[in-house]
Amino acid sequence: MAASRRFRPAYLVVLALALPPIVRIAQWVNRPAPRTLTTESIAAGRELFNHNWTPKDKLASGDGLGPVFNARSCVECHSQGGGGGGGPVDKNVTVYGISSGTKPATEGIPLIGVVHFKATEPKYQDLLSHVAGGLPGQPRIELTSLVDRSFRAPSGVSITQRNTPALFGDGQLDAIPEDVLHAEQRRNSTAARIVGMSRAKDPNVRGRVARLPDGRLGRFGWKAEFATLNEFVKAACANELGLSNPGRPQATPLAYRSYKEPGADLTDLQCQQMTDFISSLEAPTQALPSDKNEAARVHEGEQTFARIGCADCHTPDMGPIKGFYSNLLLHDMGADLASSTGYYGEAPAAPPSSPGGTPIPVASEWKTPPLWGVADSAPYLHDGRASTLDEAILAHGGEAKGVVANYRGLKPAEQADVVAFLKTLKAPAVKNPIQTAAK
């Protein structure tokens, strides 16, 4: 008995050391294995991605498009550089957030969600005035007014926008093992790191994985709200097109909370086909100039990019992916880039929390966006406020203040070299023709 008591602390230490791997094994088991894509599934997904949805659509089982929506097809927004690319500012999504102590103007609306730009009938139309008193009776505010703060939301209310992200290479992103994300967090938290050359890492840069309520790690969405590409697709269909699907109800009009959908619009199979099509999109590549002098300039720009600290977060390689330029971690980007806590649509009335009680994500945190294809994905940042790469770099705040100071301290020619390097990170040559969507 005495011996068992004496060794009990040792057992506890062993158990504590064993638990993290066990948890990660359980998460790995719960993560779907990579699918084998077929030409039939990709073709079917391409048709659904390009399809112009209508109310009571022939391809839908429920009410079809709407009742509130932002676009009539996926490709209407994901269009830059071909089907699957990013989108211009006029395709931005309006996102609102209401603090828990503030009463919404419309009873029963979620505390975070989307103000949709369009509706199948006028009575369903979302308006900002449905969110809170003092907001205008319109569905959108110009991005410039939000950025320059000439528009001020009432106390306790946040109105922001989300720009359409490019989807190229998302199949590879979906396949990154969670252990790689854990390893990147550990690496990002160390006091020193070598990126291209020996250099002390900025101690203020301390990104973290986005741990979802069920313990999985987020990787899709501006704030890494979704663990898998399929979940991202389902949420986009429900929120942007009003197409409900298994696990994701369509958005209910802010002004018409009693609306009842007649049934799921899309099947799991249709959502998987769209996911397969997006997974089939080629990854962006680096296109080096043929001129030797220009190529040397690009090389200098890449070295400077690493030297000033950009690569601390925009990690060149991520597990099996080369030329990715992201660590997929959440970083605090400062108050100027803060936004409502997420893009959840008809989700819980308060931001979810991780098992440890940490809110995910907080207003000023953003996932490090991959820079592959960045040359063809303007505008930049989560709401598209930056029209050039130089503007995007200078707009970084929070943990990136030191990097921005380093960039400002460069000679103009050195800054131009960094931008020249970034402009070699090109979108793939897209084989999917863009279908012109109805307005």
N, C-alpha and C positions, 0 to 999 in steps of 0.2 A: 504493500500500500504506500509506504513512504517513498519507495523508488518511483512508483507511478506519479506521485505528486511532484517529485523532484524533476521528472522529465516532461511534465505536462507543458510548461512554457516552451520547451523546444518543439513539441508537437504543434503548438499554436503558431510558432514562427514558420515552420515548414508549411503549414496550411495557408498562412498568409501569403507566402511566396508562391504557392501553387495556384491560388485563386485567380490572379489576373490572366495567366495562360488559359485556365479552364473557361473563364468568361469569354476570352477571345475565340476559343475553339467553338463555343456555343454560338457566337455571332457568325463565325465562318460557316457553321453547319446551316444556319438559318438563311444565309445569303444564297440566292439561286446560282447554280452553276452556269457558266457561259453557254449560251444557246448556239446550236449549229444553224446558221442562217440558210434558208432555201431561196431560190430564185422566185418561187411562187409567193412566199410570204413577203419578200421584199417588194415585189410588184404590187401585191395587194395593199401593202402599207403605203407605197408611193401614191396609189390612187386615192386612198383615204386622206393622205397628207395634202394633196392638191385639190381635193374635192371642195366645191363651193356648197356649203351646207345651207339648207332652207328649213323653215318650220315644217314639221311632219315629213321630213326628208325620207326618201325611199331607202337610204342606207341605214337609217336609224330605226330603232324599235319603239322609242318613246315619242316625245313631242318634237324631236329634231332640234334645230338651231334655237338657242335662247332658253327662256324668255328674255334674259339679258345677256349681252355678249360684247366682245371687243373686235372680233373679226369673223369673217365667214369661212375662212379656211386657214390652215396652218401656214401655208406658203404666203398668205397675204402679209404676214408680219416677218416670217423667216425667209427673206428674199434677197438680201445683199450678197452678191457673188454667186447667186443661184439658189435653188430651193434648199433650205437648211441653213442659210446664212442668218446674220443678224438683221436688225430692222432700223429704220430711221426714227427720229424723235417723234414724228407725228403718229407713230404706232405705239408709243409708250403706254403703259398701263398705269392708271391712277390707283394708288394704294393709300388707305387711311388707317389711322390708329387712334384709339380713344383710351385715355388712362382710366384705370379702374375706379377712380373717384369722380369721374365725369359722366353725367347722364347723357346718353345718345338722344338725338332728336326723334328717332323712330324706335319705338319699343320693340325689343326682341332682336335687334341687329347685333351681329358679333362685334366685339371690341376691336377686331382687326379684320380687314378685308379689302375688297376691290370695289371701286365705283366704276361701273361699266359704262362704256361710251355709247352703246347702242341697245335697242330693245326691239322685239318683234311687234309690240304694240305700245302706243304712247303711255298707257296707264302703268306699264311695267318699268318705264325709264328711270334708271338710277340718277339721282341728283346729289350734289354735295350737301345740300340743305337737309337731306334725309339723315346725314351723319350727325350734324350738330347745328344748333342755332347760331346764326351769324355767318354761316357759310352760304355762298351764292347758289341760286337755283339753277345750276348747270352741272353737267357731268365732269367737266375738266377745267383746270386752270393752266395757263401757259407755263411751260417749264421755266422760261426766263423769269417770270414773276416769283416762282418758288425759289429759284437759285439766288436772285438778288434781294430776296426777302421784302420786295415791295408788297407782296401779299403776306399777311400774317393770319394764321389760323387762330381760332379762339383758344383760350387756355385749356390745356388738357387734350388737345386734338392735334394730330399730325397728318399732313397731306403731302405725299411725295409721289414719285413716279419710278417705274422700272422700265428700262430699255430692253428690247428683245435681244437675247444672247444668241450667238451662233451655235449651231449644233454639230459642226464638223468634228469628227473624231470622238464623238461622245460614246461610241461603243467601246473604245479603248479606255476611256475614263471609267466607264461602268465596270470594267474588268479589273481595276486596280485592287489588289488585296487590302483588307483593312489593316493588316500588319504594317503595310507600307506607310499608311497615314499615321499610325502610332509611332513608327520610327521617325517620321518627319517631325512630329511634335517634339519628340525627345531631342532631336538634332537642333530644332529651332529654339529650344530652351537652354542650350549650353552656352557657357560664357564666351567661348571662342569657336570660330569655325573657319575653314579654309574654302574660299570660293575663287578659284582662278589663281589666287596668290594668298600668302599668309596675311591675315588681317583680323583684328579683334572685332567680333560681332557686336553690334549695338545692343546693349543690355535691355533697351526699351522694347525691342522687337521680340515678343513672346506670344506667338500664335498658339491656338489650341484647336483640337479637333471639334467638330460640331457633333456632339452626342445627342441623338434623338431620344424621346421618352422611352422607347423600347430598347435602348442600349446600342442600337446600330449607329454607324457614323454617316453623317450627311455629306454629300458631295455635289449635288445638283441644285441649281437655284442660286441667286445672288447671295443669299445668306446660308447656303448649304442646307436648305430645309428638307431635301429629299435624299433618301439613301440610294435609290436605284433609278435608272433611266425610265423604266416602266412606270414608276410612281410619279415621276416628273411629267410624263406624257399624259397620264390619267388626270393629274391636277390641271394641266394646261387645257385639256379638252373640256373639263368641267367648268373652269373659270373663264377661259377666253372664248369658247364657242358655245357654252351652255349645253354641252353634251355630257349627260350623266353617264356613269359607268360603274361597274362593281367596285365598291370601296370609295367612290368619289361622287357625292351628289352634285347636281348642277347648282350654279349660284341661284339663290332665291332673290328676287327683286327687293331692293331696300324699301321701296314704297308699297310693296304688295307681299307682305310676309306670309300671307295665307295661301300663296300659290303652291299647288301640289303637283309634282311631276307624275305623269301616268306610268312611269316605269323607266328603267335604264335605257338610254339611247344607244350606247355602244356595248358590245360584248367584250369579255376578256380577250377573246381571239382577235377582234378588231384592234384593241389597244396594243396587243402584242405584235400585230402586224405593223402598226405604225412605229412601234419601238424597234422592230427588226429593220425597217427601212432606215430609220435614223442611225441605227447601229452600223448599217452598211455604208454610210457616208464616209468618204475618205478623210483621213486626218490632214490638217494643214502641214505644209512643208516649208523649209527655208530655201529661198531662191537667191543664190549668191550672184552678184554681178560678174559678167565675163571680163570686164576691164580690171586689170591687175591693181591699179591704183585705187579704184573704187572698192575692190575686194579687201585690200589692205585697210582701207578706212572702216569698212564694216567690222573687220577683225578688231581694230582698235576700239570701236564703239562697244563691241561685246565685252572686251576686257574692262573698259571703263564702267559698263553696266554692272559688272560683278564687283569692281573695286569700290564703288560708291555705296554698295549695299543693296542694290535692286534685287540681286539674286538670292538674298537672304529669304525673301518670301516668294519671288518668282523663280523658283528652283528650276534649273534647266531640264533636268530629268526627274521623272517621278516613277520609281519602280521600273517596270518594263517599257515605259513610254519615254522616248527621247525627244528633246526639243519641245517640251510641254510648257515650261516656264510658269509653274505654279506649285505651291505646296498643299493646296486645297484646305489650308487652315483658316480659321477665323482670326482676323486682326482688327484691333481698334484703330479706326481711321480718323477719329477726331469728330468734334461737334459739328463742324461745317458739312460733313458728309453723313451725319446721323439721319436715320429714317425710322419709320414705324417698324415694328419688330419682325414683320415677315409677310409672306405672301401665302396665305392659307385659305382664303375664300371662306367657305362654310366650315371652318375649323373650330376648335374650342374657343370659348369666349375670352380666354386669357392666353398669353404666350405659354407654350409648354415648357416644362423644366426637365432637366436631366435627372437621372437617379440621385445624383449628389445635390440636387436642388439649385443648380446654376441655370439661370434663364438662358435659353438658346433661341435665337441669338439676341444680343442686346442691341440697342438702337445704333450705336456707332461701330458695331462689328460687321465686317464683310468678309466673305470668302475671297481669297486671292484668286482673281480670274486668270485662267490660262492665257498666256500671250501668244500661243501659236495661232496664226491667222490674223494677228492684230493689225497687220497692214491693210486688211480689207474689212475691218469690222467697226470703222468709225460710225457714229460718235462713240465716245468713251465714258467710262465710269457707269455706275449702276443706273443713272437716269439719263445718260447721254449728254450731260452738260458740257463736256469737253469735246470740241470739234477736231482738235489736233492732239498728237501724242505729247507734245511739249506741254500743252494745257493740262492734260491728264496727269502728267508727272507732278507738275507744280501744285495741283489741287489736292495731293495726298497730305494727310495730317496725322494726328495721333502718333501711333508707333512709327510712322514713316517720316516724322519731322526731320530726323537726322539725315535720312537719305535725301530728302528735298534740299536740305541745307548743303549737302555735298554736291548735289546737282547744280544748285545755284552758284557754287564756288568754282565750277568748271569754266574753262574758257569757252567762248561761243563755238569755236570749232570742235571742241570736245563734246559739247552738248549736241551739236549737229551730227557727230559720229554716232552717239547713242541712238538718236532718232533714225539714222541711216541703217543701223543694225536692226532696229525694230521693224523697219519697213521691208526687211528681207523675210520676215515671218509671214508667209502668204497663205491665203485660203487655197484649198485644192481646186483643181479644174473640175467644176461640177458637171456631171453628166445628166443630172435631173433637170429637164426644162421647166421654167417657171410658167405656171398657168396664171393668166391675169384674173385676179379675183374681182367679183362684182363689188361695187361700192355701195 
